[in-house]
Amino acid sequence: MAAGRGAERDPGLQPERTRLAWRRTTLSATVAAVLAVKTALAGGGSAAGLVACALCCVCWLGFLWIAHRRIRGLAAVSVPEALVPPYAAVAVLCTVAMAVCGVVLVGSG
């Protein structure tokens, strides 16, 4: 049956897609953190670059923590709870801070 014509929705698909999205985003953040370390250490590195790199790594750890909690929460129950606003705020803050650190690293390099 075509979607929208009486087909029953599989409640397991959305949490699975969300888990996969969190994993992809975590992988992207990991690549960004590795590139930040590489950029900061290339050519000796400046003090600003090393501070930005350290901050980027801390933000990556924070994002990794939030993502891991969310992935476990999605896998634990058949109907997952919504992401609570404080965790969402931390995830957004870590992402924005990593982007700012990237700009500092590119500018200092």
Phi, psi and omega in degrees: 000148178284153180296140179089356181248048177090000179290136179282140180278135177274109184292349181276344184287317183297312177300325179294317177297321179293319177300315180296322178295318177297321179294317178296318180294321177295320177297318178297318178295324178295316178298318178298319179293320178296317177295327177295317178297315180298316180294319182292327183270348180290131177069029177091323178076140177268169179296318179296321179295319179292322177294316178298320178296315179297318178295321178298318179294321177295317178296322178297316178297319178297316179295319179299320179297312180297314181298318180297317177299318182292318179298316177296320179295323179289328183277341189282330185229161180283328176241098184288153176281160177289154176293126183289145184306320179298322178291321177297319179296319178295318179298316179294317180299317179296319180295314179294319179296322177295322178295318178295318177299322177298318178295319178297318181293319179292321180290329182272348184272000000 
